[in-house]
Amino acid sequence: MDMEGTSRLKIFTGTAHEALAKEISDYIGVPLGKSLCGRFNNGEIQVMINESVRGKDCFIIQPTGAPVNDNLMEMLIMVDALKRASARHITVVVPYYGYARQDRKTRGREPISAKLVADLLSTAGVTRVVTMDLHAGQIQGFFNVPVDHLASAALLAEYVKSKNLENLTIVSPDLGGVNRARDLADRVGAPIAIIEKRRPEPGVAKVMNIIGNVEGRNCFIVDDIVDTAGSLCEGAKALEEFGALGVYAAVCHPVLTDPAAERIEKSNLKEIVVTNSLPIEQEKKEKLQDKIKVLSVAPLLGEAILRIFHDVSVSALFDK
């Protein structure tokens, strides 16, 4: 991408994932904007933008992982600061969009938090959103501003191919993830299988059956989020019981709340490949060092930022 004329481009970050922001700014060749994101004594968030942004195209890099409410408020307050400082455009780059799992009412009197967060961002003054592997694609429609929904599929597919596994099958962990599995399967030229399970209650999954052939095959389970890893490890165990040769996993967002690291370590998963859309605590990285592989999304996000800034097509990034 042409590097000329990036003087109007400003990249800021809150405290959610400074390492990723630094990587993206290095990729683009634009230093991170001068800003401060701290706390007042009573815990309120203090944001100061320490350089002029008048008429600039500003990008805020901030996944909303844990602590999700702090990271979300930081982003909203930073957007407000930029808006009041006369920034020309304010794009939030949210590699992991928190509250995305509450995207519809499944029973009475439930909130649709994914829509509420979209409204908060719009009210704060966001003019564009860049995100990755949303839990449900239709969340794009919760916004009244343009949304660039990037996919980690190409990145994960490249890695899966590099393993050169024979008799490969891509596995969807549930009926809802079939499109994601099909996309990856097409990219690596493998058949798919589906784990049929039901959730008696949130966060609890029970495997019922496996649709497709996994016997004597190397299986890659594909998902958007690994949270407590309960359902992932259950699925891996079920695949082995149905005769799978080796079980691996490819997941975009490593939420990894306890006891995820412990479960993955003890499971029959040979390896789990994730992206750095969220930071992984050092302790968890060390615990999983033999089993986890982290791929960087900085080039993908950096490329998207440059394309948006230069008014070039972003959808070309998704081409297979």
C-alpha positions in Angstrom: 0.0 0.0 0.0 1.3 3.5 -0.9 2.8 5.1 2.2 2.5 8.7 0.9 0.4 11.2 2.7 -0.2 9.4 6.0 0.3 12.7 7.9 -3.5 12.9 8.4 -3.6 9.3 9.8 -3.5 9.0 13.6 -3.6 5.7 15.6 -4.5 5.7 19.3 -5.0 2.9 21.8 -6.5 2.5 25.2 -5.0 0.0 27.7 -6.8 -3.1 26.3 -4.1 -4.4 24.1 -1.2 -2.1 23.7 1.1 -4.7 22.2 -1.3 -5.3 19.2 -1.6 -1.5 18.7 2.2 -1.2 18.6 2.4 -4.0 16.1 -0.2 -2.4 13.9 1.5 1.0 14.1 4.8 -0.6 13.2 3.2 -2.3 10.2 1.7 0.9 9.0 4.7 3.0 9.7 2.9 5.6 11.7 3.8 6.1 15.4 1.0 5.7 18.0 -0.7 9.0 18.9 0.2 10.7 22.1 -2.5 10.0 24.6 -3.0 9.2 28.2 -5.5 6.6 29.5 -5.5 6.6 33.3 -7.7 6.6 36.3 -8.8 9.3 38.7 -8.6 8.4 42.4 -12.2 7.2 42.5 -11.7 4.8 39.6 -13.2 7.0 36.9 -11.4 6.8 33.6 -9.3 9.8 32.6 -8.4 10.3 28.9 -6.1 13.0 27.5 -5.2 13.4 23.9 -1.8 15.1 23.9 -1.6 16.2 20.3 -3.8 18.0 17.7 -6.2 15.8 15.9 -8.2 18.6 14.1 -9.2 17.4 10.7 -7.4 14.1 11.2 -8.5 10.5 10.4 -8.3 8.8 13.8 -8.3 5.1 14.5 -8.6 3.7 18.0 -7.4 0.1 18.6 -9.3 -1.4 21.5 -10.6 -5.0 21.8 -13.3 -5.2 24.5 -12.1 -8.3 26.3 -11.7 -8.5 30.1 -12.1 -6.2 32.0 -14.8 -5.6 29.3 -16.6 -2.7 31.0 -13.3 -0.8 31.6 -12.1 -1.3 28.1 -15.5 -0.3 26.6 -15.7 2.9 28.7 -12.1 3.8 27.8 -13.0 3.5 24.1 -16.2 5.5 24.5 -14.4 8.3 26.4 -11.5 8.3 23.9 -14.0 8.7 21.0 -15.7 11.6 22.8 -12.3 13.3 23.4 -11.5 13.0 19.7 -14.9 14.1 18.6 -14.7 17.2 20.8 -11.2 17.9 19.4 -12.6 18.1 15.9 -11.2 14.8 14.4 -12.4 14.3 10.8 -13.2 10.6 11.1 -13.2 8.3 14.1 -12.8 4.6 13.4 -12.8 2.1 16.2 -10.8 -1.0 15.5 -12.4 -3.6 17.8 -10.7 -7.0 17.0 -12.9 -8.7 19.7 -16.4 -7.2 20.1 -17.5 -7.8 23.7 -21.2 -8.5 24.5 -21.5 -10.1 21.0 -22.9 -13.3 22.5 -26.1 -11.5 23.7 -27.2 -10.7 20.1 -30.9 -11.8 20.3 -33.5 -12.7 22.9 -33.5 -16.5 23.5 -36.0 -16.2 26.3 -38.3 -13.5 27.8 -36.9 -10.4 29.5 -33.4 -10.7 28.1 -31.3 -7.8 26.9 -29.8 -7.5 23.5 -26.5 -6.1 24.8 -24.7 -6.3 21.4 -27.1 -3.7 20.1 -26.8 -1.6 23.2 -23.0 -1.4 22.7 -23.5 -0.5 19.1 -25.8 2.4 20.2 -23.3 3.5 22.8 -20.5 3.7 20.1 -22.8 5.6 17.7 -23.8 8.1 20.4 -20.1 8.6 21.4 -19.4 9.7 17.8 -17.9 6.7 16.0 -18.0 7.1 12.2 -16.8 3.6 11.3 -16.2 0.2 12.9 -13.6 -2.4 12.1 -14.0 -5.7 13.8 -13.2 -9.4 13.4 -15.0 -12.7 13.4 -18.2 -11.4 15.1 -20.1 -14.1 17.0 -23.0 -13.4 14.6 -22.6 -11.6 11.3 -25.9 -9.8 11.6 -24.4 -7.6 14.4 -23.0 -5.5 11.6 -26.6 -4.3 11.1 -26.9 -3.1 14.7 -24.8 -0.1 13.6 -25.9 2.8 11.5 -22.3 3.5 10.4 -20.2 1.4 8.0 -18.8 -1.8 9.5 -15.8 -3.7 8.1 -16.1 -7.2 9.3 -12.7 -8.9 8.8 -12.2 -12.7 8.9 -9.3 -14.7 10.4 -10.2 -17.6 8.1 -7.4 -16.9 5.6 -4.8 -16.7 8.4 -6.0 -19.8 10.1 -6.3 -21.7 6.8 -2.7 -20.9 5.9 -1.6 -22.3 9.3 -3.8 -25.5 9.0 -2.3 -26.1 5.5 1.3 -25.7 6.8 0.7 -28.6 9.2 0.4 -31.0 6.1 -2.0 -33.3 8.0 -3.3 -36.3 6.0 -7.0 -37.2 6.0 -8.0 -33.8 7.3 -11.6 -33.0 8.4 -12.7 -29.5 9.5 -15.2 -29.8 12.4 -17.9 -27.3 13.5 -18.5 -27.5 17.2 -22.2 -26.9 16.8 -24.9 -26.4 14.2 -24.6 -22.6 14.3 -20.9 -22.6 13.3 -21.3 -24.6 10.0 -20.7 -21.6 7.7 -17.4 -20.9 9.5 -16.3 -24.5 9.2 -17.4 -24.6 5.5 -15.4 -21.5 4.7 -12.2 -22.9 6.3 -12.8 -26.3 4.7 -13.1 -24.7 1.2 -9.8 -22.9 1.8 -7.9 -26.0 2.8 -9.8 -28.5 0.5 -11.2 -30.7 3.2 -14.6 -32.2 4.1 -16.5 -31.0 7.2 -18.2 -32.7 10.1 -20.6 -31.3 12.7 -20.8 -31.9 16.4 -24.4 -32.0 17.4 -24.9 -30.8 21.0 -27.4 -29.1 23.1 -27.0 -26.5 25.9 -29.2 -27.4 28.9 -28.1 -24.1 30.4 -25.7 -21.2 29.4 -22.0 -22.3 29.5 -22.9 -26.0 29.7 -22.8 -28.2 26.6 -23.7 -31.9 26.1 -22.5 -33.7 22.9 -25.3 -35.8 21.4 -23.9 -37.0 18.0 -21.4 -36.4 15.2 -22.6 -35.7 11.7 -20.0 -36.7 9.1 -17.1 -39.1 9.1 -14.3 -38.5 11.5 -13.0 -42.1 12.0 -9.3 -42.4 11.3 -9.1 -38.7 10.4 -7.2 -35.6 11.7 -9.8 -33.2 12.9 -9.5 -29.4 13.3 -12.4 -27.9 15.4 -13.1 -24.3 14.2 -14.8 -21.7 16.4 -14.9 -17.9 16.9 -14.4 -17.9 20.7 -12.7 -20.1 23.2 -14.0 -19.0 26.6 -14.0 -21.6 29.4 -13.0 -24.3 26.8 -15.6 -26.6 28.3 -17.5 -27.2 25.0 -14.2 -27.3 23.0 -12.6 -30.0 25.2 -15.9 -32.0 25.3 -16.1 -31.9 21.5 -12.4 -33.0 21.3 -13.1 -35.9 23.6 -16.2 -36.9 21.6 -14.3 -36.8 18.3 -11.7 -39.2 19.8 -14.5 -41.5 21.0 -15.8 -41.5 17.4 -12.4 -42.7 16.2 -10.6 -39.4 15.2 -6.9 -39.8 14.8 -5.7 -36.5 16.2 -7.7 -33.5 17.3 -6.7 -29.8 16.9 -8.5 -26.5 17.2 -8.4 -23.2 15.4 -10.2 -20.4 17.2 -10.1 -16.6 16.5 -10.6 -15.1 19.9 -8.7 -16.5 22.9 -11.0 -15.2 25.7 -9.7 -18.1 28.0 -11.4 -17.5 31.3 -10.6 -19.9 34.1 -10.4 -22.9 34.0 -9.8 -22.8 30.2 -6.0 -23.2 30.3 -6.2 -26.1 32.7 -8.9 -27.8 30.6 -6.9 -27.4 27.4 -3.7 -28.7 29.0 -5.4 -31.8 30.3 -7.5 -32.4 27.1 -6.7 -34.6 24.2 -6.2 -31.6 21.9 -2.8 -31.8 20.3 -2.7 -28.1 19.6 -4.9 -25.0 19.6 -4.2 -22.1 17.2 -5.6 -18.7 18.1 -5.0 -15.0 17.0 -3.8 -12.1 19.1 -7.1 -10.3 18.8 -7.0 -10.4 22.6 -4.0 -10.4 24.9 -3.2 -13.7 26.6 -1.9 -13.5 30.2 1.7 -14.7 30.5 0.8 -17.3 33.1 -1.7 -18.9 30.7 0.7 -18.7 27.8 3.3 -20.6 29.9 0.8 -23.2 31.0 -0.2 -23.8 27.4 3.2 -23.3 25.7 3.3 -26.8 24.3 -0.3 -26.6 23.0 -1.0 -23.0 21.9 0.1 -21.2 18.7 -0.7 -17.5 18.4 -1.0 -15.9 15.0 -0.8 -12.1 14.6 -3.7 -10.2 13.1 -1.7 -7.0 13.0 -0.9 -7.2 9.2 -4.6 -7.8 8.5 -5.9 -5.0 10.7 -3.0 -2.7 9.5 -3.9 -3.4 5.9 -7.6 -2.6 6.6 -6.7 0.7 8.3 -4.6 1.7 5.3 -7.3 0.8 2.8 -9.9 2.7 4.7 -7.6 5.7 5.0 -6.7 5.7 1.3 -10.4 5.0 0.2 -9.5 1.6 -1.3 -11.7 -1.5 -1.3 -11.5 -3.4 2.0 -13.5 -6.4 0.7 -10.5 -7.4 -1.5 -8.9 -8.5 1.7 -11.5 -11.3 2.0 -10.9 -12.9 -1.4 -10.1 -16.5 -1.3 
